[in-house]
Amino acid sequence: METNKLMTPLFYGDMFNREGHRMRAALEREISNGSVTYRLWRSAGKPDLEYPRADNDKYVLLVEINGYLAPLRMTDFSLTDHCGFEPAAMKLYGGKEKREAWIDALRESGGYDAVNAALAKEQEEIERYGRDPARQTDYIQSVLDEHVSIYQKAKESGGQTFPDFIGALVLDELAVCQELSGIFKEKRQRERAERAARVEAEEQAYCEAENQKAEQAVSEATQIIRNGGVLKNVPVRFFRSRYDARSYSIVNYLMRLYQVDVPLRTQGWVNEKLTEVTIQNGRCSGFRYLRAKNGSPSEKFYGCMNELIRAVAEQKPEQMNEEAVA
């Protein structure tokens, strides 16, 4: 029997192999439980795993079904472990649920040397049970049955759920599965579009609500400047998107809005130190700021603030745009 040949994988580039690309595969072995027989293959090229745990952990196994190689998504090492762990645990500990308590008790009575010896014995039993061809066949059959179940649900729903190509292959219904896959992809694309539209609408509503709060704060600050009072230099934030917002101290924002020429050093002082401004009779009568050791108030601030007060009194602000606050 030829053990190394060109075979057709079910998937190519993680997609159904519509074009029938072939790969060079090596036959690992044939297994059976007496009623069902599977031929297991692997790639004949470089190993699939870069860091294998053992010699039999280098290649992902493929099972031959109806002329295709379907991936089992496990190596021979993993298959052995899956098939052997439970019967080994039953023999050694009376069941896998008792394993941890048994090992803890052994660690207390015999130390880590005793535990390591027990784990070595456990691995021997796992390999003995796990390499049994009948157990491996039963396990692979259970895996394939699950794929069939998923495919049949998609078939019954007319493609509204995921159409499993491995399940379709087992039933020799790949042509039907391709039709269901097309329906399912259209459904997913429609759902993604609806979700994107919903997210966009929610983001727009969020930004509008937050920007409305900021605009209200600006309007109230403008009224204080016009009518007199204490203007708190609170921060205001304007949102372009939920995760793209620009924050300003309200005094600096108003100076930008009304095109008052403010030195950069003064802008920094307003942002970091200024807490409030008192406006009386159309002029800045005083302000409060955070004092620091050896710190002093801005020498330019009075002039800039009075220029802002005059600008507010003389004109109404135009609607802010991105260039105005850049």
C-alpha positions in Angstrom: 0.0 0.0 0.0 1.4 3.4 -0.9 2.1 5.4 2.2 3.0 8.8 0.8 0.8 10.4 -1.9 -1.1 13.4 -3.2 -4.4 13.8 -1.3 -7.1 16.4 -1.3 -7.5 18.3 1.9 -11.0 19.4 2.9 -9.7 22.9 3.7 -7.2 25.1 1.9 -6.1 28.3 3.5 -8.7 27.7 6.3 -11.5 27.8 3.7 -13.3 25.0 2.0 -11.1 23.6 -0.8 -13.4 24.4 -3.8 -10.6 24.3 -6.3 -9.5 20.8 -5.2 -5.9 21.7 -4.3 -3.9 18.7 -3.3 -1.2 18.1 -0.7 1.5 15.5 -0.3 0.4 13.4 2.7 1.9 10.5 4.6 -0.2 7.7 5.9 0.2 7.3 9.7 -1.9 4.2 10.2 -5.3 2.6 9.9 -7.4 2.1 13.0 -10.6 0.2 13.6 -13.1 -0.7 16.4 -14.4 -3.7 14.5 -17.2 -1.9 12.8 -15.7 1.4 11.7 -12.3 1.9 10.1 -10.4 5.2 9.7 -7.1 5.9 7.9 -5.1 8.6 9.6 -2.8 10.9 7.6 -0.4 13.8 8.2 1.4 16.3 6.1 4.5 14.9 4.4 6.2 18.4 4.7 7.7 20.3 7.6 6.1 19.7 11.0 2.9 21.7 11.9 4.0 22.4 15.5 7.2 24.4 16.1 7.6 23.2 19.7 6.4 19.6 20.0 6.1 17.9 23.4 7.1 14.5 21.9 8.1 12.8 18.6 4.4 12.1 17.9 3.4 15.8 18.6 4.8 17.3 15.5 1.9 16.9 13.0 -1.8 17.5 13.1 -3.7 14.4 12.2 -6.0 14.2 9.2 -8.7 11.6 8.8 -9.7 10.2 5.3 -13.4 10.5 4.6 -15.0 10.2 1.2 -11.9 11.1 -0.8 -10.9 14.1 1.4 -8.6 14.6 4.3 -10.5 16.3 7.2 -8.4 17.8 10.1 -8.8 16.3 13.5 -7.2 19.5 15.0 -5.0 17.3 17.2 -1.7 15.5 17.0 -1.1 11.8 17.7 0.1 12.8 21.1 -3.1 14.7 21.9 -5.2 11.9 20.5 -3.5 9.4 22.8 -4.0 11.7 25.8 -7.7 12.2 25.0 -8.3 8.5 24.7 -6.2 7.3 27.6 -6.6 9.8 30.4 -10.0 8.8 31.7 -9.4 5.0 31.7 -6.0 5.5 33.3 -7.5 7.8 36.0 -10.2 5.2 36.7 -7.6 2.5 37.1 -5.2 4.5 39.3 -7.5 6.7 41.3 -11.0 5.4 40.9 -11.9 8.3 38.5 -10.5 11.6 37.2 -12.4 13.6 39.8 -10.4 11.8 42.5 -7.0 12.4 40.9 -6.2 15.7 42.6 -7.0 14.6 46.1 -5.0 11.3 45.6 -2.0 13.3 44.4 -2.3 15.8 47.3 -2.4 12.9 49.8 0.6 11.3 48.1 2.6 14.6 48.2 2.0 14.8 52.0 3.0 11.2 52.7 5.8 10.6 50.2 6.9 14.1 48.9 7.5 15.2 45.4 9.6 12.2 44.5 6.6 10.0 45.1 4.4 12.3 43.1 6.8 12.3 40.2 6.9 8.5 40.2 3.1 8.3 40.3 2.8 10.8 37.4 5.3 8.7 35.4 3.2 5.7 36.1 0.1 7.7 35.1 1.7 8.6 31.7 2.5 4.9 31.1 -1.2 4.0 31.6 -2.4 6.9 29.5 -0.2 5.7 26.6 -1.2 2.1 27.1 -5.0 2.9 27.0 -4.7 5.8 24.6 -2.9 3.9 21.9 -5.6 1.3 21.7 -6.9 1.5 18.1 -10.5 0.8 19.1 -10.5 3.6 21.7 -9.1 6.0 19.1 -11.6 4.9 16.6 -14.5 5.4 19.1 -13.2 8.9 20.0 -12.8 10.0 16.4 -16.2 8.8 15.6 -17.6 10.8 18.5 -15.8 13.9 17.2 -17.2 13.4 13.7 -20.7 12.8 15.1 -20.6 16.2 16.7 -19.6 17.8 13.4 -22.6 15.9 11.8 -24.9 17.3 14.4 -23.8 20.9 13.8 -24.2 20.4 10.0 -27.7 18.9 10.3 -28.8 21.9 12.5 -27.6 24.2 9.7 -29.4 22.1 7.1 -32.7 22.1 9.1 -32.5 25.9 9.6 -31.8 26.5 5.9 -28.4 28.0 6.6 -29.2 30.2 9.5 -26.6 28.5 11.7 -23.0 27.5 10.9 -22.8 24.8 8.2 -20.1 22.4 9.3 -18.2 21.1 6.3 -16.7 18.2 8.2 -20.2 17.0 9.1 -21.3 17.5 5.5 -18.3 15.5 4.3 -19.2 12.6 6.6 -22.7 12.6 5.1 -21.3 13.2 1.6 -23.3 16.4 1.2 -20.6 18.9 0.4 -22.6 20.5 -2.5 -25.5 21.1 -0.1 -23.1 22.5 2.5 -21.7 25.0 -0.1 -25.2 26.4 -0.7 -25.9 26.6 3.0 -22.5 28.3 3.5 -23.5 31.0 1.0 -26.7 31.7 2.8 -24.9 31.7 6.2 -22.3 34.2 4.9 -25.0 36.5 3.6 -26.7 36.4 7.0 -23.5 37.1 8.8 -22.7 40.1 6.5 -26.2 41.5 7.0 -25.9 41.1 10.7 -22.4 42.8 10.7 -23.9 45.7 8.7 -26.8 46.0 11.0 -24.5 45.9 14.0 -22.2 48.5 12.5 -25.1 50.8 11.8 -26.4 50.4 15.3 -23.0 51.1 16.8 -22.6 54.2 14.6 -26.1 55.5 15.6 -25.3 54.9 19.3 -21.9 56.6 19.0 -23.5 59.6 17.2 -26.2 59.9 19.9 -23.5 59.7 22.6 -21.3 62.4 21.0 -24.3 64.6 20.4 -25.4 64.3 24.0 -21.9 65.0 25.4 -21.3 67.9 22.9 -24.7 69.4 23.9 -23.5 69.4 27.6 -20.3 71.1 26.5 -22.2 73.7 24.4 -24.5 74.4 27.3 -21.5 75.0 29.6 -20.1 77.4 27.0 -23.4 79.2 26.7 -23.7 79.6 30.4 -20.1 80.8 30.6 -20.8 83.4 27.9 -23.8 84.7 29.8 -21.6 85.2 32.9 -19.1 87.1 30.9 -21.8 89.4 29.5 -23.8 89.9 32.7 -21.0 89.6 35.3 -20.4 87.0 38.0 -17.9 84.3 38.8 -16.8 82.1 35.9 -15.4 78.7 37.0 -12.6 77.6 34.8 -14.0 74.0 34.4 -13.0 71.7 31.6 -15.2 71.1 28.6 -14.9 68.2 26.2 -16.0 68.0 22.6 -16.4 64.6 21.0 -15.6 63.6 17.4 -16.3 60.0 18.3 -16.7 58.1 21.6 -12.9 57.6 21.7 -11.8 60.8 20.1 -12.5 63.9 22.3 -10.7 67.2 22.9 -10.7 68.7 26.3 -10.2 72.4 27.0 -10.4 74.7 30.1 -13.5 76.8 29.4 -11.6 80.0 29.5 -9.0 78.9 27.0 -11.8 77.5 24.8 -13.7 80.8 24.8 -10.5 82.7 23.9 -10.1 80.4 20.9 -13.7 80.7 20.0 -13.6 84.5 20.1 -10.1 84.5 18.4 -8.3 86.2 21.3 -4.6 86.1 20.8 -3.2 84.4 23.9 0.6 83.5 24.3 1.2 79.8 24.7 2.7 80.3 28.2 -0.5 82.1 29.3 -2.6 79.3 27.8 -0.6 76.8 29.8 -1.1 78.8 33.0 -4.9 79.1 32.3 -5.1 75.3 31.8 -3.0 74.3 34.9 -3.5 77.1 37.5 -6.6 79.3 36.9 -9.6 78.2 38.9 -12.1 81.1 38.5 -12.5 84.6 37.1 -14.7 87.4 38.5 -16.3 89.8 36.0 -17.8 93.1 37.1 -18.9 96.1 35.1 -17.5 94.6 31.9 -14.0 94.0 33.1 -12.0 91.3 34.9 -12.0 92.4 38.6 -10.1 89.4 39.9 -9.3 85.8 39.6 -8.2 82.8 41.7 -5.6 80.3 40.8 -3.7 77.4 42.3 -0.6 78.7 44.1 2.7 77.0 44.0 5.9 77.6 45.8 7.8 80.5 44.1 4.8 80.7 41.7 3.2 83.9 40.4 0.1 84.7 38.4 0.3 85.3 34.7 1.2 88.9 33.8 -0.7 88.6 30.5 -3.9 87.1 31.8 -5.7 90.4 32.7 -5.2 91.8 29.2 -6.3 88.6 27.5 -9.4 88.2 29.7 -10.5 91.8 29.2 -10.1 91.4 25.5 -12.3 88.3 25.7 -14.9 90.2 27.7 -15.0 93.0 25.0 -15.2 90.4 22.2 -18.2 88.6 23.9 -19.9 92.0 24.5 -19.4 93.1 20.8 -20.4 90.0 18.9 -22.1 86.6 19.0 -19.8 83.6 18.5 -20.1 81.7 15.3 -20.6 78.0 15.4 -17.4 76.3 16.3 -15.7 74.1 13.7 -12.8 71.8 13.9 -10.4 74.5 12.5 -11.3 77.0 15.2 -10.3 74.6 18.0 -7.5 72.8 16.4 
